[in-house]
Amino acid sequence: MAIRPDQDSTTAGLIASIAGRIPSRNLHSLVLWQLGVAIVRGDFAEGAILPSDTELLAKFSVSRTVLREALKTLAAKGMIEARARIGTRVLPRSRWNLFDADVLAWHFEAGPDVDFLRSVAEVRIGIELESAALAAERRSDEQAGHLVAMADAMGEATTAEEFARADLAFHRAVAEASNNPFMASISTLVEVALTAVFTISSPVSDKAKLAQTAAAHGAIAEAIRTGNAEAARNTMRAVISDGFARSAERMATK
């Protein structure tokens, strides 16, 4: 398990870049990245004991301090637990902090399945429908105009990365227009997952679907502009559901 130096060229590295989270290149981060992806991928199953420090030190060729810091970070994310005379055990996924940007990025680096994408969509529905409704009630005229312009710009994307950046910016702006600091914070917490989903579900290869997606976001923007909270909820639900359907279809054809 050699440390990979080109972390920012990976799928999750691209996602992190789009979301504004540039991966660090220091040894601690690289060891953390390798172990995190390996655990998420199932190389070390839930309940399994990780290799000893001696074995991990030999694999990574780093100092004991660097390794211990990486293991401490994984423990803080709820992924592992060290016990005297037993070793370091991988905890059940139910204990993992899935709102953590690293843990989310590792899932997309390892390759998420449809069930994981469905779970992300369900969380988005739980959060973003109310965010859109609040935005319809509280947005400023400037925010409303900005959302309309952003929806129009989505239709001009020519690459999956451009689409993901535009889509993420739109949904961030909706959260900000809700004028609820908790909505904005939650949106930030899940931005890596949102960026990944937007990248996977990008319709840029099909101009008709791209136009349809831009129009759907335009419907959200228009509902918010006119102060129609119920329409904002309904149009947001349709956008999230359609994005999940595109992602699931794309993964099924791989």
Rosetta blueprint (number, residue, H / E / L):
1 M L
2 A L
3 I L
4 R L
5 P L
6 D L
7 Q H
8 D H
9 S H
10 T L
11 T H
12 A H
13 G H
14 L H
15 I H
16 A H
17 S H
18 I H
19 A L
20 G L
21 R L
22 I L
23 P L
24 S L
25 R L
26 N L
27 L H
28 H H
29 S H
30 L H
31 V H
32 L H
33 W H
34 Q H
35 L H
36 G H
37 V H
38 A H
39 I H
40 V H
41 R H
42 G L
43 D L
44 F L
45 A L
46 E L
47 G L
48 A L
49 I E
50 L L
51 P L
52 S L
53 D H
54 T H
55 E H
56 L H
57 L H
58 A H
59 K H
60 F H
61 S L
62 V L
63 S L
64 R H
65 T H
66 V H
67 L H
68 R H
69 E H
70 A H
71 L H
72 K H
73 T H
74 L H
75 A H
76 A H
77 K L
78 G L
79 M L
80 I E
81 E E
82 A E
83 R E
84 A L
85 R L
86 I L
87 G E
88 T E
89 R E
90 V E
91 L L
92 P L
93 R H
94 S H
95 R H
96 W L
97 N L
98 L L
99 F L
100 D L
101 A H
102 D H
103 V H
104 L H
105 A H
106 W H
107 H H
108 F H
109 E H
110 A H
111 G L
112 P L
113 D L
114 V H
115 D H
116 F H
117 L H
118 R H
119 S H
120 V H
121 A H
122 E H
123 V H
124 R H
125 I H
126 G H
127 I H
128 E H
129 L H
130 E H
131 S H
132 A H
133 A H
134 L H
135 A H
136 A H
137 E H
138 R H
139 R L
140 S L
141 D H
142 E H
143 Q H
144 A H
145 G H
146 H H
147 L H
148 V H
149 A H
150 M H
151 A H
152 D H
153 A H
154 M H
155 G L
156 E L
157 A L
158 T L
159 T L
160 A H
161 E H
162 E H
163 F H
164 A H
165 R H
166 A H
167 D H
168 L H
169 A H
170 F H
171 H H
172 R H
173 A H
174 V H
175 A H
176 E H
177 A H
178 S L
179 N L
180 N L
181 P H
182 F H
183 M H
184 A H
185 S H
186 I H
187 S H
188 T H
189 L H
190 V L
191 E H
192 V H
193 A H
194 L H
195 T H
196 A H
197 V H
198 F H
199 T H
200 I H
201 S L
202 S L
203 P L
204 V L
205 S L
206 D L
207 K H
208 A H
209 K H
210 L H
211 A H
212 Q H
213 T H
214 A H
215 A H
216 A H
217 H H
218 G H
219 A H
220 I H
221 A H
222 E H
223 A H
224 I H
225 R H
226 T L
227 G L
228 N L
229 A H
230 E H
231 A H
232 A H
233 R H
234 N H
235 T H
236 M H
237 R H
238 A H
239 V H
240 I H
241 S H
242 D H
243 G H
244 F H
245 A H
246 R H
247 S H
248 A H
249 E H
250 R H
251 M H
252 A H
253 T L
254 K L
